[in-house]
């Protein structure tokens, strides 16, 4: 009986690993610029800002934000200090950074709350790559949107709508979105309260 249980556990683990691998495999997309437009950002006047009450704190909208982009990488969080508010980061690319011909020359990944781009020979000037990509911390507006965000795979073309926010936690501490695509390093990522998700491919 013990041996049978061990075999069942091993079989279950193999099936789970196979499912997770299949479910997270990259989406194949052709060469060419697939997302031509830049993200759209519109400042919200202070008098029009309405606080968003969340379980772990309050998010103050700073700008309306709409982005169409290609998913370059995803990073899920369970135990990170910000996981309760933002359970996933998406590395997103648009313009030349949505072109498979360019991306095939790059190694893109994420660690902690950052993303990185590596190359042997850069297919584009470094600034052009950085100005057409971003690491975005996602705050889902509800469970449906959370499930959609968690289902995204590398290669998905998506449209996100929502707001860039300043989050203030109940126990203190702030987490503020970048409001430009030109900055780099700590504090340069967008913190986005996502109200809609569309998968375009």
MDTraj code that builds the backbone (N, CA, C; nanometers):
import mdtraj as md
import numpy as np

residues = "UNK UNK UNK UNK UNK UNK UNK UNK UNK UNK UNK UNK UNK UNK UNK UNK UNK UNK UNK UNK UNK UNK UNK UNK UNK UNK UNK UNK UNK UNK UNK UNK UNK UNK UNK UNK UNK UNK UNK UNK UNK UNK UNK UNK UNK UNK UNK UNK UNK UNK UNK UNK UNK UNK UNK UNK UNK UNK UNK UNK UNK UNK UNK UNK UNK UNK UNK UNK UNK UNK UNK UNK UNK UNK UNK UNK UNK UNK UNK UNK UNK UNK UNK UNK UNK UNK UNK UNK UNK UNK UNK UNK UNK UNK UNK UNK UNK UNK UNK UNK UNK UNK UNK UNK UNK UNK UNK UNK UNK UNK UNK UNK UNK UNK UNK UNK UNK UNK UNK UNK UNK UNK UNK UNK UNK UNK UNK UNK UNK UNK UNK UNK UNK UNK UNK UNK UNK UNK UNK UNK UNK UNK UNK UNK UNK UNK UNK UNK UNK UNK UNK UNK UNK UNK UNK UNK UNK UNK UNK UNK UNK UNK UNK UNK UNK UNK UNK UNK UNK UNK UNK UNK UNK UNK UNK UNK UNK UNK UNK UNK UNK UNK UNK UNK UNK UNK UNK UNK UNK UNK UNK UNK UNK UNK UNK UNK UNK UNK UNK UNK UNK".split()
xyz = np.array([
    [0.0832, -0.1210, 0.0000],
    [0.0000, 0.0000, 0.0000],
    [0.0867, 0.1261, 0.0000],
    [0.1945, 0.1241, 0.0820],
    [0.2842, 0.2391, 0.0890],
    [0.3493, 0.2647, -0.0458],
    [0.3914, 0.1544, -0.1124],
    [0.4553, 0.1677, -0.2437],
    [0.3568, 0.2243, -0.3466],
    [0.2313, 0.1813, -0.3388],
    [0.1286, 0.2324, -0.4302],
    [0.1057, 0.3813, -0.4087],
    [0.0999, 0.4231, -0.2826],
    [0.0820, 0.5658, -0.2529],
    [0.1991, 0.6477, -0.3050],
    [0.3208, 0.5944, -0.2923],
    [0.4397, 0.6651, -0.3402],
    [0.4326, 0.6823, -0.4924],
    [0.3888, 0.5762, -0.5615],
    [0.3776, 0.5837, -0.7074],
    [0.2713, 0.6856, -0.7481],
    [0.1600, 0.6893, -0.6734],
    [0.0542, 0.7864, -0.7034],
    [0.1022, 0.9296, -0.6826],
    [0.1811, 0.9503, -0.5754],
    [0.2341, 1.0847, -0.5487],
    [0.3283, 1.1269, -0.6610],
    [0.4158, 1.0353, -0.7025],
    [0.5113, 1.0672, -0.8104],
    [0.4361, 1.0965, -0.9398],
    [0.3364, 1.0120, -0.9709],
    [0.2574, 1.0337, -1.0916],
    [0.1857, 1.1685, -1.0870],
    [0.1270, 1.2007, -0.9699],
    [0.0588, 1.3297, -0.9552],
    [0.1535, 1.4454, -0.9733],
    [0.2748, 1.4353, -0.9189],
    [0.3742, 1.5422, -0.9324],
    [0.4151, 1.5602, -1.0780],
    [0.4331, 1.4487, -1.1487],
    [0.4706, 1.4559, -1.2914],
    [0.3595, 1.5211, -1.3728],
    [0.2348, 1.4817, -1.3461],
    [0.1212, 1.5393, -1.4188],
    [0.1076, 1.6887, -1.3906],
    [0.1267, 1.7281, -1.2634],
    [0.1188, 1.8697, -1.2277],
    [0.2289, 1.9488, -1.2972],
    [0.3511, 1.8969, -1.2956],
    [0.4623, 1.9655, -1.3619],
    [0.4371, 1.9789, -1.5117],
    [0.3818, 1.8726, -1.5721],
    [0.3511, 1.8775, -1.7156],
    [0.2453, 1.9821, -1.7448],
    [0.1417, 1.9869, -1.6614],
    [0.0348, 2.0857, -1.6800],
    [0.0888, 2.2278, -1.6663],
    [0.1682, 2.2521, -1.5613],
    [0.2222, 2.3865, -1.5391],
    [0.3137, 2.4283, -1.6541],
    [0.3945, 2.3347, -1.7031],
    [0.4828, 2.3660, -1.8161],
    [0.4007, 2.3986, -1.9408],
    [0.3006, 2.3191, -1.9704],
    [0.2167, 2.3400, -2.0884],
    [0.1402, 2.4710, -2.0779],
    [0.0892, 2.4992, -1.9582],
    [0.0066, 2.6175, -1.9371],
    [0.0878, 2.7465, -1.9395],
    [0.2200, 2.7363, -1.9175],
    [0.3035, 2.8564, -1.9139],
    [0.3950, 2.8691, -2.0355],
    [0.3774, 2.7822, -2.1352],
    [0.4656, 2.7863, -2.2515],
    [0.4449, 2.9172, -2.3288],
    [0.5509, 2.9708, -2.3889],
    [0.5376, 3.0959, -2.4643],
    [0.4416, 3.0806, -2.5824],
    [0.3771, 3.1921, -2.6165],
    [0.2891, 3.1965, -2.7329],
    [0.3743, 3.2331, -2.8545],
    [0.3673, 3.1538, -2.9597],
    [0.4453, 3.1811, -3.0806],
    [0.3836, 3.2985, -3.1561],
    [0.4666, 3.3950, -3.1945],
    [0.4197, 3.5116, -3.2695],
    [0.5175, 3.5398, -3.3836],
    [0.4710, 3.5954, -3.4946],
    [0.5570, 3.6176, -3.6108],
    [0.6498, 3.7373, -3.5920],
    [0.7475, 3.7477, -3.6827],
    [0.8335, 3.8657, -3.6855],
    [0.7534, 3.9882, -3.7263],
    [0.8058, 4.1051, -3.6916],
    [0.7398, 4.2307, -3.7260],
    [0.6924, 4.3031, -3.6016],
    [0.6797, 4.4347, -3.6126],
    [0.6307, 4.5154, -3.5008],
    [0.4817, 4.4884, -3.4833],
    [0.4450, 4.4316, -3.3709],
    [0.3072, 4.3874, -3.3489],
    [0.2241, 4.4897, -3.2716],
    [0.2906, 4.5770, -3.1965],
    [0.2216, 4.6836, -3.1230],
    [0.2894, 4.8145, -3.1603],
    [0.2219, 4.8946, -3.2406],
    [0.2850, 5.0149, -3.2952],
    [0.2746, 5.1356, -3.2029],
    [0.1672, 5.1428, -3.1214],
    [0.1443, 5.2636, -3.0431],
    [0.2149, 5.2602, -2.9077],
    [0.2532, 5.3785, -2.8605],
    [0.3085, 5.3931, -2.7265],
    [0.1961, 5.3882, -2.6229],
    [0.2288, 5.3600, -2.4969],
    [0.1272, 5.3679, -2.3915],
    [0.0659, 5.5079, -2.3836],
    [-0.0614, 5.5131, -2.3474],
    [-0.1331, 5.6406, -2.3362],
    [-0.1527, 5.6748, -2.1891],
    [-0.1075, 5.7938, -2.1529],
    [-0.1153, 5.8375, -2.0134],
    [-0.1771, 5.9763, -2.0056],
    [-0.2714, 5.9919, -1.9133],
    [-0.3401, 6.1205, -1.8943],
    [-0.3426, 6.1540, -1.7458],
    [-0.2833, 6.2676, -1.7105],
    [-0.2782, 6.3079, -1.5700],
    [-0.4196, 6.3299, -1.5163],
    [-0.4411, 6.2944, -1.3904],
    [-0.5694, 6.3169, -1.3237],
    [-0.5533, 6.4366, -1.2307],
    [-0.6284, 6.5447, -1.2519],
    [-0.6196, 6.6586, -1.1608],
    [-0.6462, 6.6152, -1.0168],
    [-0.5780, 6.6764, -0.9232],
    [-0.5889, 6.6352, -0.7837],
    [-0.7336, 6.6393, -0.7344],
    [-0.8111, 6.7377, -0.7815],
    [-0.9505, 6.7513, -0.7366],
    [-1.0374, 6.6350, -0.7858],
    [-0.9944, 6.5644, -0.8907],
    [-1.0737, 6.4558, -0.9487],
    [-1.0295, 6.3177, -0.9016],
    [-0.9259, 6.3119, -0.8199],
    [-0.8754, 6.1832, -0.7752],
    [-0.9645, 6.1237, -0.6663],
    [-1.0071, 6.0002, -0.6881],
    [-1.0907, 5.9304, -0.5905],
    [-1.0137, 5.8108, -0.5367],
    [-0.9947, 5.8092, -0.4066],
    [-0.9168, 5.7030, -0.3436],
    [-0.9809, 5.5664, -0.3694],
    [-0.8960, 5.4675, -0.3940],
    [-0.9397, 5.3295, -0.4143],
    [-0.9082, 5.2534, -0.2850],
    [-1.0123, 5.2079, -0.2169],
    [-0.9941, 5.1391, -0.0891],
    [-0.9688, 4.9906, -0.1151],
    [-0.8540, 4.9424, -0.0681],
    [-0.8155, 4.8026, -0.0842],
    [-0.8009, 4.7381, 0.0533],
    [-0.7950, 4.6054, 0.0571],
    [-0.7855, 4.5349, 0.1848],
    [-0.6636, 4.5781, 0.2655],
    [-0.5516, 4.6022, 0.1960],
    [-0.4267, 4.6288, 0.2665],
    [-0.3881, 4.7761, 0.2693],
    [-0.4747, 4.8637, 0.2161],
    [-0.4425, 5.0057, 0.2169],
    [-0.5263, 5.0844, 0.1181],
    [-0.4734, 5.1976, 0.0760],
    [-0.5450, 5.2887, -0.0141],
    [-0.4563, 5.3218, -0.1337],
    [-0.5150, 5.3180, -0.2525],
    [-0.4439, 5.3567, -0.3742],
    [-0.5004, 5.4894, -0.4239],
    [-0.4131, 5.5876, -0.4426],
    [-0.4537, 5.7171, -0.4954],
    [-0.4185, 5.7235, -0.6442],
    [-0.5171, 5.7380, -0.7317],
    [-0.4881, 5.7468, -0.8748],
    [-0.4072, 5.8728, -0.9075],
    [-0.3037, 5.8548, -0.9890],
    [-0.2203, 5.9668, -1.0328],
    [-0.2400, 5.9983, -1.1810],
    [-0.2673, 5.8937, -1.2602],
    [-0.2843, 5.9128, -1.4046],
    [-0.3655, 5.7974, -1.4617],
    [-0.4501, 5.8309, -1.5584],
    [-0.5177, 5.7254, -1.6343],
    [-0.4151, 5.6638, -1.7291],
    [-0.4249, 5.5319, -1.7464],
    [-0.3198, 5.4636, -1.8227],
    [-0.3802, 5.3522, -1.9064],
    [-0.3410, 5.3499, -2.0328],
    [-0.3811, 5.2442, -2.1252],
    [-0.2563, 5.1994, -2.1989],
    [-0.2349, 5.0696, -2.2018],
    [-0.1175, 5.0180, -2.2695],
    [-0.1529, 4.8945, -2.3505],
    [-0.1101, 4.8958, -2.4752],
    [-0.1096, 4.7750, -2.5573],
    [0.0356, 4.7311, -2.5674],
    [0.0603, 4.6035, -2.5456],
    [0.1986, 4.5581, -2.5408],
    [0.2055, 4.4071, -2.5587],
    [0.3263, 4.3639, -2.5807],
    [0.3559, 4.2206, -2.5848],
    [0.4139, 4.1804, -2.4497],
    [0.3684, 4.0682, -2.3970],
    [0.4233, 4.0181, -2.2710],
    [0.5605, 3.9574, -2.2982],
    [0.6630, 4.0164, -2.2366],
    [0.7999, 3.9689, -2.2541],
    [0.8387, 3.8676, -2.1464],
    [0.7798, 3.8812, -2.0287],
    [0.8101, 3.7922, -1.9170],
    [0.7057, 3.8152, -1.8083],
    [0.6830, 3.7157, -1.7245],
    [0.5915, 3.7298, -1.6110],
    [0.6614, 3.6840, -1.4843],
    [0.6261, 3.7436, -1.3722],
    [0.6857, 3.7068, -1.2438],
    [0.5781, 3.7088, -1.1367],
    [0.5454, 3.5914, -1.0825],
    [0.4393, 3.5756, -0.9825],
    [0.4991, 3.5867, -0.8433],
    [0.4251, 3.6470, -0.7501],
    [0.4714, 3.6639, -0.6128],
    [0.3713, 3.6047, -0.5146],
    [0.4239, 3.5327, -0.4147],
    [0.3430, 3.4790, -0.3053],
    [0.3862, 3.5366, -0.1699],
    [0.5176, 3.5482, -0.1493],
    [0.5701, 3.5833, -0.0169],
    [0.6408, 3.7178, -0.0145],
    [0.6533, 3.7809, -0.1290],
    [0.7090, 3.9154, -0.1375],
    [0.6245, 4.0093, -0.0502],
    [0.6860, 4.1115, 0.0152],
    [0.6072, 4.2037, 0.0987],
    [0.4917, 4.2711, 0.0252],
    [0.5042, 4.2872, -0.1062],
    [0.3978, 4.3511, -0.1832],
    [0.3012, 4.2550, -0.2485],
    [0.3159, 4.1237, -0.2218],
    [0.2354, 4.0235, -0.2926],
    [0.0864, 4.0390, -0.2687],
    [0.0482, 4.0826, -0.1498],
    [-0.0949, 4.0962, -0.1190],
    [-0.1601, 4.2033, -0.2044],
    [-0.0855, 4.3053, -0.2413],
    [-0.1408, 4.4135, -0.3222],
    [-0.1140, 4.3911, -0.4712],
    [0.0045, 4.3393, -0.5035],
    [0.0421, 4.3189, -0.6435],
    [0.1013, 4.1790, -0.6593],
    [0.0190, 4.0802, -0.6983],
    [0.0652, 3.9417, -0.7023],
    [0.1459, 3.9041, -0.8255],
    [0.1555, 3.9954, -0.9240],
    [0.2296, 3.9631, -1.0462],
    [0.2868, 4.0895, -1.1088],
    [0.4074, 4.0741, -1.1632],
    [0.4693, 4.1775, -1.2463],
    [0.4715, 4.1281, -1.3898],
    [0.4494, 4.2187, -1.4826],
    [0.4621, 4.1877, -1.6250],
    [0.5699, 4.2758, -1.6844],
    [0.6659, 4.2143, -1.7526],
    [0.7586, 4.2892, -1.8368],
    [0.6913, 4.3018, -1.9732],
    [0.6726, 4.4249, -2.0189],
    [0.5950, 4.4516, -2.1401],
    [0.6802, 4.5260, -2.2434],
    [0.6547, 4.4972, -2.3702],
    [0.7260, 4.5651, -2.4776],
    [0.6307, 4.6116, -2.5856],
    [0.6640, 4.7237, -2.6469],
    [0.5841, 4.7770, -2.7575],
    [0.6804, 4.8340, -2.8613],
    [0.6258, 4.8761, -2.9769],
    [0.7134, 4.9245, -3.0831],
    [0.8148, 4.8174, -3.1192],
    [0.9427, 4.8516, -3.1346],
    [1.0428, 4.7517, -3.1741],
    [1.0579, 4.6390, -3.0722],
    [1.0174, 4.6636, -2.9481],
    [1.0271, 4.5590, -2.8458],
    [0.9062, 4.4654, -2.8454],
    [0.8244, 4.4741, -2.9508],
    [0.7198, 4.3740, -2.9727],
    [0.7513, 4.2886, -3.0956],
    [0.8692, 4.3074, -3.1528],
    [0.9104, 4.2403, -3.2756],
    [0.9919, 4.1159, -3.2416],
    [0.9447, 4.0000, -3.2842],
    [1.0149, 3.8750, -3.2549],
    [1.1569, 3.8755, -3.3088],
    [1.1786, 3.9417, -3.4205],
    [1.3128, 3.9458, -3.4800],
    [1.4108, 4.0129, -3.3844],
    [1.3648, 4.1161, -3.3143],
    [1.4484, 4.1838, -3.2137],
    [1.4593, 4.0980, -3.0876],
    [1.3463, 4.0486, -3.0400],
    [1.3432, 3.9770, -2.9119],
    [1.4212, 3.8458, -2.9161],
    [1.4303, 3.7849, -3.0344],
    [1.5071, 3.6605, -3.0463],
    [1.6555, 3.6816, -3.0209],
    [1.7006, 3.8065, -3.0277],
    [1.8414, 3.8387, -3.0016],
    [1.8657, 3.8768, -2.8553],
    [1.7615, 3.8744, -2.7749],
    [1.7710, 3.9201, -2.6365],
    [1.7366, 3.8089, -2.5387],
    [1.7885, 3.8202, -2.4178],
    [1.7468, 3.7370, -2.3053],
    [1.6791, 3.8299, -2.2047],
    [1.5503, 3.8071, -2.1803],
    [1.4718, 3.8936, -2.0924],
    [1.4213, 3.8118, -1.9751],
    [1.4400, 3.8635, -1.8554],
    [1.3944, 3.7925, -1.7367],
    [1.3606, 3.8892, -1.6249],
    [1.3125, 3.8354, -1.5147],
    [1.2736, 3.9148, -1.3991],
    [1.3270, 3.8495, -1.2720],
    [1.3640, 3.9326, -1.1766],
    [1.4021, 3.8841, -1.0446],
    [1.3626, 3.9905, -0.9433],
    [1.3128, 3.9436, -0.8283],
    [1.2566, 4.0360, -0.7307],
    [1.1523, 4.1227, -0.8004],
    [1.1604, 4.2545, -0.7909],
    [1.0625, 4.3419, -0.8565],
    [1.1250, 4.4172, -0.9747],
    [1.2302, 4.3591, -1.0326],
    [1.2994, 4.4219, -1.1443],
    [1.2964, 4.3294, -1.2658],
    [1.3243, 4.3862, -1.3829],
    [1.3449, 4.3021, -1.5001],
    [1.4764, 4.3408, -1.5660],
    [1.5306, 4.2481, -1.6428],
    [1.6603, 4.2736, -1.7055],
    [1.6588, 4.2285, -1.8506],
    [1.7425, 4.2927, -1.9299],
    [1.7611, 4.2584, -2.0705],
    [1.9095, 4.2319, -2.0922],
    [1.9429, 4.1180, -2.1526],
    [2.0823, 4.0857, -2.1838],
    [2.0948, 4.0524, -2.3318],
    [2.2139, 4.0708, -2.3852],
    [2.2378, 4.0439, -2.5266],
    [2.3861, 4.0196, -2.5506],
    [2.4143, 3.9543, -2.6630],
    [2.5530, 3.9433, -2.7080],
    [2.5853, 4.0621, -2.7974],
    [2.5046, 4.0773, -2.9017],
    [2.5154, 4.1946, -2.9891],
    [2.3800, 4.2632, -2.9866],
    [2.3734, 4.3895, -2.9414],
    [2.2412, 4.4542, -2.9293],
    [2.1748, 4.4724, -3.0655],
    [2.0501, 4.4260, -3.0803],
    [1.9791, 4.4423, -3.2079],
    [1.9283, 4.5848, -3.2289],
    [1.9277, 4.6639, -3.1203],
    [1.8831, 4.8034, -3.1236],
    [1.9718, 4.8826, -3.0285],
    [1.9747, 5.0153, -3.0412],
    [2.0409, 5.0953, -2.9385],
    [1.9775, 5.0693, -2.8021],
    [2.0586, 5.0669, -2.6971],
    [2.0111, 5.0334, -2.5634],
    [1.8946, 5.1224, -2.5207],
    [1.9073, 5.2540, -2.5439],
    [1.8002, 5.3453, -2.5019],
    [1.6686, 5.3140, -2.5710],
    [1.6754, 5.2706, -2.6971],
    [1.5523, 5.2389, -2.7702],
    [1.4856, 5.1153, -2.7099],
    [1.5653, 5.0179, -2.6694],
    [1.5084, 4.8989, -2.6052],
    [1.4426, 4.9360, -2.4724],
    [1.5119, 5.0183, -2.3947],
    [1.4609, 5.0537, -2.2625],
    [1.3400, 5.1459, -2.2699],
    [1.3363, 5.2338, -2.3702],
    [1.2240, 5.3274, -2.3839],
    [1.0990, 5.2616, -2.4418],
    [1.1132, 5.1390, -2.4895],
    [0.9982, 5.0676, -2.5464],
    [0.9653, 4.9408, -2.4670],
    [1.0018, 4.9414, -2.3408],
    [0.9692, 4.8281, -2.2542],
    [0.9603, 4.8784, -2.1104],
    [0.8918, 4.8016, -2.0272],
    [0.8736, 4.8419, -1.8875],
    [0.8366, 4.7206, -1.8032],
    [0.8714, 4.7294, -1.6763],
    [0.8253, 4.6311, -1.5790],
    [0.7101, 4.6944, -1.5017],
    [0.5941, 4.6300, -1.5042],
    [0.4737, 4.6898, -1.4457],
    [0.4227, 4.6008, -1.3320],
    [0.4088, 4.6599, -1.2127],
    [0.3496, 4.5902, -1.0984],
    [0.1969, 4.5994, -1.1116],
    [0.1298, 4.4852, -1.1113],
    [-0.0139, 4.4805, -1.1365],
    [-0.0950, 4.4742, -1.0072],
    [-0.1901, 4.5658, -0.9924],
    [-0.2889, 4.5590, -0.8842],
    [-0.4233, 4.5279, -0.9499],
    [-0.4700, 4.4041, -0.9436],
    [-0.5979, 4.3702, -1.0083],
    [-0.7166, 4.4311, -0.9338],
    [-0.8139, 4.4833, -1.0096],
    [-0.9310, 4.5460, -0.9486],
    [-1.0270, 4.4435, -0.8885],
    [-1.0228, 4.3192, -0.9369],
    [-1.1117, 4.2144, -0.8839],
    [-1.0534, 4.0775, -0.9172],
    [-1.1216, 3.9723, -0.8730],
    [-1.0682, 3.8372, -0.8905],
    [-1.0643, 3.7949, -1.0375],
    [-1.1634, 3.8350, -1.1157],
    [-1.1644, 3.7996, -1.2582],
    [-1.0407, 3.8554, -1.3273],
    [-1.0099, 3.9827, -1.2995],
    [-0.8925, 4.0450, -1.3604],
    [-0.7652, 3.9804, -1.3073],
    [-0.7630, 3.9478, -1.1783],
    [-0.6458, 3.8799, -1.1214],
    [-0.6209, 3.7475, -1.1935],
    [-0.7253, 3.6679, -1.2130],
    [-0.7097, 3.5391, -1.2797],
    [-0.6614, 3.5562, -1.4233],
    [-0.7121, 3.6585, -1.4920],
    [-0.6664, 3.6851, -1.6287],
    [-0.5187, 3.7225, -1.6310],
    [-0.4790, 3.8103, -1.5401],
    [-0.3387, 3.8520, -1.5345],
    [-0.2482, 3.7330, -1.5047],
    [-0.2906, 3.6472, -1.4133],
    [-0.2085, 3.5310, -1.3774],
    [-0.2025, 3.4273, -1.4888],
    [-0.2970, 3.4334, -1.5816],
    [-0.2986, 3.3368, -1.6920],
    [-0.2125, 3.3798, -1.8102],
    [-0.1632, 3.5037, -1.8093],
    [-0.0891, 3.5546, -1.9241],
    [0.0432, 3.4818, -1.9410],
    [0.0825, 3.4694, -2.0687],
    [0.2052, 3.3995, -2.1023],
    [0.2947, 3.4879, -2.1883],
    [0.4218, 3.4578, -2.1858],
    [0.5168, 3.5257, -2.2742],
    [0.4675, 3.5136, -2.4185],
    [0.4624, 3.6262, -2.4899],
    [0.4152, 3.6262, -2.6279],
    [0.2720, 3.6742, -2.6431],
    [0.1940, 3.6747, -2.5343],
    [0.0590, 3.7303, -2.5428],
    [0.0652, 3.8783, -2.5802],
    [-0.0256, 3.9195, -2.6669],
    [-0.0462, 4.0608, -2.6960],
    [-0.1680, 4.1040, -2.6158],
    [-0.1534, 4.2101, -2.5386],
    [-0.2594, 4.2464, -2.4455],
    [-0.2889, 4.3959, -2.4493],
    [-0.4072, 4.4296, -2.4007],
    [-0.4440, 4.5694, -2.3764],
    [-0.4898, 4.5796, -2.2316],
    [-0.4267, 4.6696, -2.1567],
    [-0.4624, 4.6944, -2.0174],
    [-0.5138, 4.8363, -2.0028],
    [-0.6182, 4.8521, -1.9250],
    [-0.6700, 4.9845, -1.8903],
    [-0.6744, 4.9974, -1.7389],
    [-0.6503, 5.1191, -1.6910],
    [-0.6566, 5.1415, -1.5477],
    [-0.5917, 5.2726, -1.5101],
    [-0.5239, 5.2724, -1.3977],
    [-0.4645, 5.3951, -1.3449],
    [-0.3285, 5.3650, -1.2818],
    [-0.2371, 5.4581, -1.2976],
    [-0.1114, 5.4535, -1.2242],
    [-0.1374, 5.5160, -1.0873],
    [-0.0870, 5.4529, -0.9820],
    [-0.1308, 5.4908, -0.8483],
    [-0.0147, 5.5083, -0.7505],
    [-0.0475, 5.5752, -0.6406],
    [0.0354, 5.5805, -0.5207],
    [-0.0372, 5.4985, -0.4152],
    [0.0264, 5.3906, -0.3687],
    [-0.0359, 5.3035, -0.2690],
    [0.0193, 5.3345, -0.1316],
    [-0.0696, 5.3512, -0.0355],
    [-0.0321, 5.3731, 0.1040],
    [-0.0860, 5.2572, 0.1866],
    [0.0027, 5.1833, 0.2514],
    [-0.0380, 5.0670, 0.3284],
    [-0.0974, 5.1030, 0.4630],
    [-0.1816, 5.0157, 0.5152],
    [-0.2445, 5.0380, 0.6455],
    [-0.1406, 5.0475, 0.7570],
    [-0.0325, 4.9748, 0.7414],
    [0.0716, 4.9714, 0.8441],
    [0.1879, 5.0647, 0.8110],
    [0.1614, 5.1616, 0.7245],
    [0.2660, 5.2554, 0.6862],
    [0.3356, 5.2116, 0.5584],
    [0.4158, 5.2990, 0.5046],
    [0.4880, 5.2687, 0.3820],
    [0.4103, 5.3095, 0.2590],
    [0.4820, 5.3531, 0.1573],
    [0.4214, 5.3937, 0.0312],
    [0.4899, 5.3232, -0.0851],
    [0.4131, 5.3094, -0.1916],
    [0.4629, 5.2471, -0.3139],
    [0.4084, 5.3324, -0.4281],
    [0.4969, 5.4060, -0.4947],
    [0.4521, 5.5029, -0.5943],
    [0.4914, 5.4605, -0.7348],
    [0.3973, 5.4733, -0.8265],
    [0.4233, 5.4423, -0.9664],
    [0.5135, 5.5470, -1.0298],
    [0.5971, 5.5005, -1.1210],
    [0.6646, 5.5936, -1.2111],
    [0.5600, 5.6542, -1.3041],
    [0.5838, 5.7758, -1.3471],
    [0.4921, 5.8433, -1.4398],
    [0.5611, 5.8767, -1.5716],
    [0.6735, 5.8119, -1.5987],
    [0.7440, 5.8334, -1.7246],
    [0.8059, 5.7027, -1.7698],
    [0.8255, 5.6865, -1.8990],
    [0.8929, 5.5682, -1.9521],
    [1.0426, 5.5944, -1.9684],
    [1.0889, 5.7073, -1.9236],
    [1.2277, 5.7472, -1.9470],
    [1.3203, 5.7134, -1.8303],
    [1.2657, 5.6821, -1.7105],
    [1.3513, 5.6614, -1.5944],
    [1.4001, 5.5168, -1.5873],
    [1.4988, 5.4934, -1.5003],
    [1.5593, 5.3614, -1.4857],
    [1.5910, 5.3361, -1.3386],
    [1.6057, 5.2084, -1.3024],
    [1.6476, 5.1744, -1.1672],
    [1.5319, 5.1703, -1.0689],
    [1.5653, 5.1762, -0.9392],
    [1.4646, 5.1694, -0.8336],
    [1.3638, 5.2830, -0.8490],
    [1.2354, 5.2488, -0.8398],
    [1.1300, 5.3493, -0.8534],
    [1.0880, 5.3767, -0.9957],
    [1.1492, 5.3069, -1.0921],
    [1.1195, 5.3347, -1.2330],
    [1.0050, 5.2506, -1.2885],
    [0.9563, 5.1540, -1.2106],
    [0.8490, 5.0681, -1.2595],
    [0.7133, 5.1354, -1.2412],
    [0.6178, 5.0951, -1.3244],
    [0.4806, 5.1422, -1.3097],
    [0.4067, 5.0542, -1.2083],
    [0.3250, 5.1172, -1.1270],
    [0.2346, 5.0477, -1.0353],
    [0.0937, 5.0756, -1.0859],
    [0.0293, 4.9740, -1.1434],
    [-0.0942, 4.9948, -1.2179],
    [-0.2116, 4.9233, -1.1531],
    [-0.3165, 4.9999, -1.1239],
    [-0.4445, 4.9440, -1.0808],
    [-0.5202, 4.9097, -1.2086],
    [-0.5382, 4.7799, -1.2337],
    [-0.5894, 4.7325, -1.3618],
    [-0.7391, 4.7086, -1.3542],
    [-0.8143, 4.7784, -1.4400],
    [-0.9604, 4.7659, -1.4397],
    [-1.0122, 4.6833, -1.5575],
    [-0.9282, 4.6605, -1.6592],
    [-0.9696, 4.5733, -1.7694],
    [-0.8478, 4.5128, -1.8370],
    [-0.8673, 4.3906, -1.8844],
    [-0.7616, 4.3161, -1.9552],
    [-0.8219, 4.2586, -2.0822],
    [-0.7545, 4.2790, -2.1939],
    [-0.7935, 4.2130, -2.3198],
    [-0.6729, 4.1388, -2.3736],
    [-0.6929, 4.0120, -2.4094],
    [-0.5878, 3.9341, -2.4763],
    [-0.6161, 3.9416, -2.6254],
    [-0.5198, 3.9889, -2.7015],
    [-0.5426, 4.0216, -2.8422],
    [-0.4983, 3.9099, -2.9366],
    [-0.4287, 3.8077, -2.8855],
    [-0.3877, 3.6967, -2.9718],
    [-0.4064, 3.5643, -2.8991],
])
top = md.Topology()
chain = top.add_chain()
for i, resn in enumerate(residues, 1):
    res = top.add_residue(resn, chain, resSeq=i)
    for name in ("N", "CA", "C"):
        top.add_atom(name, md.element.get_by_symbol(name[0]), res)
traj = md.Trajectory(xyz[None], top)
